[in-house]
Structures are given as structure tokens and as C-alpha cells.
Amino acid sequence: MRVKACGIDPGTKTWAIATTTDGKLDGYAEIDTKEAVESPRKIIDAVNSFGEFDAIAAPSGYGLPLKKTSELNEQDFELLLLKKNERKAIVGLERVLREMKASGMNAFVLPGVKHLQTVPDYRKINKIDLGTPDKVCACAAAIEDYCVKEKREYAEASFLFAEIGSAFNAFLAVDCGKIVDGIGGSCASMGKKARGRVDAELAYLMQEKANVFSGGLEDAEKKCEGAREAFLEGISKDLNALRVSLDCRRVVLSGRNAGELKKELELRGSEFEFEELKLEKKNVKAAAVGAALVADGLAGGRMQALVGNMKLKESRGSVLEFIC
């Protein structure tokens, strides 16, 4: 039986839609994020334009233990969105999810790193963002790619994963094909747009002016010499922090500029062995492709073993657990 699957990645610059047949990428589209949040119906129409699917991995915000969109309740929406204001991106995401719920699509919201049983509970204390569901999906694509290229079983895949996005950076530790730790975008070092983890005194002084989508490399380069070095050094620091959880030097870099970044990091004389995540088609977003692979596994397709090894179906809890 052929399995058709679809994955959606709600990115900072674009929303990406990837489709697979029997685990092979066969469709891809991107929609400008501004367009998507202003007209969420465009996302639904874009998905429907590819035909019918056995399973769809929906955009999942901060994530939930695996759940169908048709079963979402108001508490679920609160946990998925964690909205304290009416920021457009959050409003757009909510509207897309509500459209999916109403449409009866066979779509699922996915877990973030904090929901995974493969991550010890003590690593979740006082953390919400250990890695959002899109990072879990991008990592799933990296695990699949690693195993295909190395001709290994999922349980043999161990590496550090660095997702260098258009706004945030995020870092995950993969041990035996399972995510065992993570540093989410808001807890990581400076990203291209995002300031990353914030000095508590700075947060106090900035108060309501603080914006997680500003203060990153693009802003720092306008004011500070050495901003690029701070950005690169931050990546190295985060990777070294993860080595406490997994003593591994192999790093898979994901992101549109991963190739260029790999060269820069190597020139710094890093102790890591960097490799670029290269998917079967160029210029596709790993998170969208990974989401489609996860959806294939949930539908009983070729990626069942990937989903099973990552223990995504055993996800549990809430992003607000273990907060002291």
C-alpha cells in the first residue's frame, strides 16, 4: 500500500509544505510567512492542491504529546501557542490549526523535545524550549539521512544536530537515533535575528521593550565589531554544552547557509567534525521534509521504524511541567 504524507513547517520567513510518497519527497512549496499569517486559508488550500494524504504533520507551535488536530481542545491551544499577546505569527498559526480541526483533515500536532521520554526529566527542569516540534522534525530528517548515507540502523545514529535558522539557532543531542537533550532557540546563543538567551539584568532593564526576534547577528553587526565572531563562538559554546549529555564530536549542520557556515566554523580550528545536511532536493527546508517523514511513519509507512526508534508516539506531559 502506498502511503502519501505531508509535513508543514511554519518558519520565520516562509511556511514550507513537503509531501512524500512511501517516504520519498515528491512535492514541495513555500509561502511567505506574512502571506500565510494574513490568509491562513492559503496554507490549507496549498496542502489540498497536492491531493489527499494518509497523514499530515501540522504546524505544532510548542508542541503536545502526539494528538489529532480534530481532537484539540482549548487547553491544548493554550499550551501549543503560549500566547501572552496577539503577535501576528501566533494568531496565524492558531487560525491554521483551527481550520485543520474544522476540516476534519487527518492531521497531527507533534511533540517538542520537552515531551520526549527519551530526554531525562531532570534535563527539563525550568525549561520550556528544549527544541520545538519543527526542530524535532528537522532532526528526524537528519537521522534518516545519516542512516541512508552510512548504511546504518537508526539505533546506530549518534551525533550533535545544529539547526541554524533565519532567526533562531537550536541544538539537539542524538544518541542511538533518539533525542536525549536539547537547547531550544530562545535558550541558545545569538541567532541571525534573535538575541538568544538573555542576561536577567538586561531583561529587567529592557522590560516590555525586549523582543526575542531582535538583538541577533543582524542587529549586532550594525553596532558592534566582532559580532560575527560572537555568533560563531556562540554556536561552539552551545555544542560544547551538549557534550556534557553526549560526548560526541560529529555535528550535522542544517539551514540554508549550512555550507558556508561549515567553512567558517572549520577555519576557527574547532574540535568538532562538521557535515552539512544535504537532502535529496536542494533548497528544501529540513523541518518540512522531516515532518512529512514523521507523518509517513504515523500512517504506517516506510518511516515507521524511524518514528518508533525516536519514540515519538510515547511522548507525554506538558511544556509547563518541571517549572519551579
C-alpha distance (Angstrom), angle and dihedral (degrees) to the residues before:
residue distance angle dihedral
M1 . . .
R2 3.80 . .
V3 3.79 115.5 .
K4 3.81 120.4 -149.6
A5 3.79 115.4 -162.6
C6 3.77 138.1 175.8
G7 3.81 134.0 -159.5
I8 3.81 128.8 -165.9
D9 3.81 125.6 -157.8
P10 3.85 116.2 -168.0
G11 3.80 97.9 -154.1
T12 3.79 130.0 -176.5
K13 3.82 93.6 -111.7
T14 3.79 102.5 21.7
W15 3.79 140.6 8.3
A16 3.80 109.6 -127.9
I17 3.80 127.6 -154.9
A18 3.80 119.5 -164.0
T19 3.80 126.6 -177.1
T20 3.79 130.2 -164.7
T21 3.77 137.5 -170.2
D22 3.79 112.9 -153.5
G23 3.79 89.8 -15.3
K24 3.84 95.4 -52.2
L25 3.80 119.5 118.0
D26 3.80 109.8 -115.9
G27 3.81 105.5 153.8
Y28 3.78 137.0 36.5
A29 3.81 138.5 169.4
E30 3.79 138.2 165.0
I31 3.80 129.1 -153.6
D32 3.79 123.9 -165.4
T33 3.80 109.0 -103.0
K34 3.81 93.3 -129.5
E35 3.79 88.9 54.4
A36 3.80 91.8 46.5
V37 3.81 96.1 51.6
E38 3.80 92.9 44.6
S39 3.82 93.7 48.1
P40 3.82 108.7 22.2
R41 3.78 90.4 172.7
K42 3.81 86.9 73.4
I43 3.80 89.1 68.9
I44 3.81 92.0 52.6
D45 3.81 91.3 46.3
A46 3.81 91.7 47.6
V47 3.82 90.9 52.5
N48 3.80 91.6 47.0
S49 3.81 90.9 49.9
F50 3.81 88.7 69.4
G51 3.81 92.1 57.2
E52 3.80 132.2 -116.8
F53 3.78 124.1 -23.6
D54 3.77 136.0 -155.4
A55 3.81 88.9 -143.3
I56 3.80 138.4 -0.1
A57 3.80 126.2 -157.5
A58 3.79 102.6 -141.9
P59 3.81 125.7 -150.9
S60 3.79 101.5 -86.6
G61 3.81 111.3 -169.1
Y62 3.82 108.2 -157.1
G63 3.78 89.8 -11.4
L64 3.79 140.1 -124.5
P65 3.77 134.4 -136.1
L66 3.80 102.7 -76.6
K67 3.81 109.4 -64.5
K68 3.81 139.4 159.2
T69 3.80 114.9 -109.5
S70 3.81 88.6 -130.2
E71 3.83 88.4 63.5
L72 3.82 97.7 49.9
N73 3.81 115.8 126.1
E74 3.80 130.8 -168.2
Q75 3.80 93.6 -91.3
D76 3.80 88.6 53.6
F77 3.80 90.6 53.9
E78 3.79 90.3 51.2
L79 3.80 91.8 52.3
L80 3.80 93.8 43.5
L81 3.80 94.4 50.9
L82 3.83 106.1 26.9
K83 3.77 86.7 -163.1
K84 3.78 119.8 -178.5
N85 3.79 92.8 166.7
E86 3.78 140.2 20.6
R87 3.81 97.6 -97.7
K88 3.81 107.8 169.2
A89 3.80 96.4 -123.5
I90 3.81 91.0 55.2
V91 3.80 92.6 45.6
G92 3.83 90.1 49.8
L93 3.80 92.9 49.4
E94 3.78 91.4 49.7
R95 3.81 92.3 49.7
V96 3.82 91.8 50.4
L97 3.81 91.4 50.4
R98 3.80 92.2 47.4
E99 3.82 89.7 50.0
M100 3.81 89.0 51.7
K101 3.81 91.5 48.3
A102 3.82 91.5 50.5
S103 3.81 94.0 44.7
G104 3.79 94.4 57.2
M105 3.81 92.0 -129.3
N106 3.80 115.1 169.6
A107 3.79 89.4 -114.0
F108 3.81 131.6 144.0
V109 3.78 134.6 -157.1
L110 3.78 111.2 -136.2
P111 3.80 135.0 -140.2
G112 3.78 126.5 -102.4
V113 3.79 121.8 -137.1
K114 3.81 91.9 -89.1
H115 3.82 90.3 62.0
L116 3.81 94.2 55.1
Q117 3.81 118.3 106.3
T118 3.80 88.1 -152.8
V119 3.83 87.8 72.9
P120 3.83 111.9 76.2
D121 3.81 112.7 -117.2
Y122 3.80 93.0 -123.0
R123 3.82 89.2 64.8
K124 3.82 88.7 58.6
I125 3.81 97.0 58.6
N126 3.84 111.8 125.9
K127 3.81 91.5 -7.0
I128 3.78 130.2 115.2
D129 3.78 101.2 165.0
L130 3.78 110.3 52.9
G131 3.79 87.2 141.1
T132 3.80 128.4 -40.0
P133 3.84 123.0 -119.6
D134 3.82 92.2 -93.7
K135 3.82 88.0 59.5
V136 3.82 90.1 49.6
C137 3.82 88.1 52.6
A138 3.80 94.4 47.0
C139 3.80 87.6 50.8
A140 3.83 90.2 50.3
A141 3.81 88.2 56.4
A142 3.81 89.5 49.7
I143 3.83 92.5 50.5
E144 3.81 91.5 49.6
D145 3.81 91.6 47.1
Y146 3.81 91.9 47.9
C147 3.80 93.0 51.2
V148 3.81 94.7 46.2
K149 3.81 94.2 48.6
E150 3.81 95.3 41.4
K151 3.83 93.1 39.0
R152 3.79 90.7 -129.1
E153 3.79 137.3 137.7
Y154 3.81 118.9 -102.8
A155 3.79 90.5 -110.3
E156 3.82 88.7 61.3
A157 3.81 95.5 58.5
S158 3.81 113.5 106.5
F159 3.80 124.0 158.7
L160 3.79 144.8 116.4
F161 3.79 114.8 -97.6
A162 3.80 123.1 -149.7
E163 3.80 119.2 -169.6
I164 3.81 108.2 -166.6
G165 3.78 103.9 -169.2
S166 3.78 134.8 -175.4
A167 3.82 89.3 -97.1
F168 3.83 112.1 6.4
N169 3.79 137.3 33.6
A170 3.80 121.9 -142.9
F171 3.80 132.9 -176.6
L172 3.81 131.2 -157.9
A173 3.80 134.1 -175.2
V174 3.81 114.9 -138.6
D175 3.80 116.6 -163.8
C176 3.82 118.8 179.2
G177 3.80 90.3 -15.5
K178 3.81 93.9 -52.9
I179 3.81 129.5 107.1
V180 3.81 106.6 -118.8
D181 3.81 102.3 168.9
G182 3.77 141.7 3.2
I183 3.77 147.0 -172.0
G184 3.80 108.2 -147.9
G185 3.78 125.4 -146.8
S186 3.79 97.1 -97.5
C187 3.83 90.8 48.4
A188 3.80 96.7 42.7
S189 3.78 129.4 86.7
M190 3.80 124.9 -81.9
G191 3.80 115.1 -45.3
K192 3.79 128.4 -162.4
K193 3.80 91.7 -86.1
A194 3.80 104.9 2.9
R195 3.79 122.6 79.7
G196 3.81 89.5 -143.3
R197 3.77 121.6 -153.8
V198 3.78 110.3 12.0
D199 3.79 130.7 -139.8
A200 3.82 104.5 -114.7
E201 3.81 91.2 -131.4
L202 3.80 90.5 52.8
A203 3.80 90.6 49.3
Y204 3.82 89.1 51.5
L205 3.80 92.8 50.1
M206 3.81 93.9 45.5
Q207 3.82 94.6 43.4
E208 3.80 109.3 162.4
K209 3.81 92.7 2.8
A210 3.79 90.9 68.9
N211 3.80 112.7 110.2
V212 3.78 122.5 -178.9
F213 3.81 90.0 -151.9
S214 3.81 93.7 61.3
G215 3.78 136.7 56.3
G216 3.80 94.6 55.7
L217 3.80 131.1 123.6
E218 3.80 94.8 -63.6
D219 3.81 91.8 56.1
A220 3.80 95.4 37.4
E221 3.82 92.8 54.5
K222 3.80 89.2 60.9
K223 3.81 92.8 55.8
C224 3.80 111.0 22.6
E225 3.77 136.1 52.2
G226 3.78 112.2 -133.4
A227 3.81 94.4 30.9
R228 3.80 91.4 135.4
E229 3.79 90.6 51.6
A230 3.82 89.6 51.2
F231 3.81 89.2 51.7
L232 3.83 93.5 50.0
E233 3.79 94.0 42.3
G234 3.80 89.8 50.5
I235 3.81 89.9 57.5
S236 3.81 90.2 51.9
K237 3.81 91.9 47.9
D238 3.80 92.8 51.8
L239 3.80 92.0 47.7
N240 3.79 90.5 49.9
A241 3.80 90.0 49.3
L242 3.81 89.6 56.8
R243 3.78 90.9 52.1
V244 3.80 87.1 74.7
S245 3.82 86.0 68.3
L246 3.81 97.3 35.6
D247 3.78 121.4 16.6
C248 3.78 96.7 -145.2
R249 3.79 132.4 135.1
R250 3.79 98.8 -167.8
V251 3.81 110.7 101.2
V252 3.80 126.1 -172.9
L253 3.82 110.7 -155.1
S254 3.79 119.3 -153.3
G255 3.80 128.7 -174.0
R256 3.79 140.4 83.5
N257 3.82 92.9 -80.0
A258 3.80 97.7 36.9
G259 3.81 93.5 122.7
E260 3.80 94.1 55.1
L261 3.80 91.2 42.6
K262 3.81 91.1 51.5
K263 3.81 90.4 58.2
E264 3.81 92.5 48.3
L265 3.79 93.3 49.4
E266 3.81 91.8 47.6
L267 3.82 91.3 50.6
R268 3.81 88.4 57.8
G269 3.79 88.2 65.5
S270 3.80 94.3 -114.4
E271 3.80 120.1 -175.9
F272 3.81 89.6 -135.4
E273 3.79 127.0 96.7
F274 3.80 105.2 -131.4
E275 3.77 127.0 -159.7
E276 3.78 130.0 175.5
L277 3.79 120.4 -122.8
K278 3.81 104.0 -121.9
L279 3.78 114.2 -175.2
E280 3.79 124.7 -160.3
K281 3.81 91.2 -94.0
K282 3.80 125.4 42.4
N283 3.79 123.8 -119.0
V284 3.79 96.4 19.3
K285 3.80 121.5 130.6
A286 3.78 114.4 -110.3
A287 3.81 92.3 -145.1
A288 3.81 92.7 58.3
V289 3.81 93.2 45.0
G290 3.80 91.2 46.3
A291 3.79 90.6 48.9
A292 3.82 89.7 54.5
L293 3.82 90.0 49.5
V294 3.81 90.2 51.4
A295 3.82 90.2 48.6
D296 3.82 89.3 51.4
G297 3.81 89.6 53.3
L298 3.80 92.2 48.4
A299 3.81 89.2 52.3
G300 3.80 91.7 53.9
G301 3.81 96.1 -101.6
R302 3.81 133.4 137.0
M303 3.81 91.6 -65.9
Q304 3.83 94.1 62.8
A305 3.79 90.0 105.6
L306 3.82 92.3 50.9
V307 3.82 92.2 51.0
G308 3.79 90.5 43.1
N309 3.79 94.5 50.6
M310 3.82 91.3 48.1
K311 3.83 88.0 49.6
L312 3.80 92.5 -136.5
K313 3.81 92.4 153.1
E314 3.81 89.9 58.0
S315 3.82 92.6 58.4
R316 3.80 114.8 133.1
G317 3.80 146.8 166.2
S318 3.78 133.4 35.4
V319 3.78 136.8 -73.1
L320 3.82 86.2 -118.7
E321 3.80 94.3 60.0
F322 3.80 120.7 109.2
I323 3.82 93.1 23.5
C324 3.82 108.4 143.6
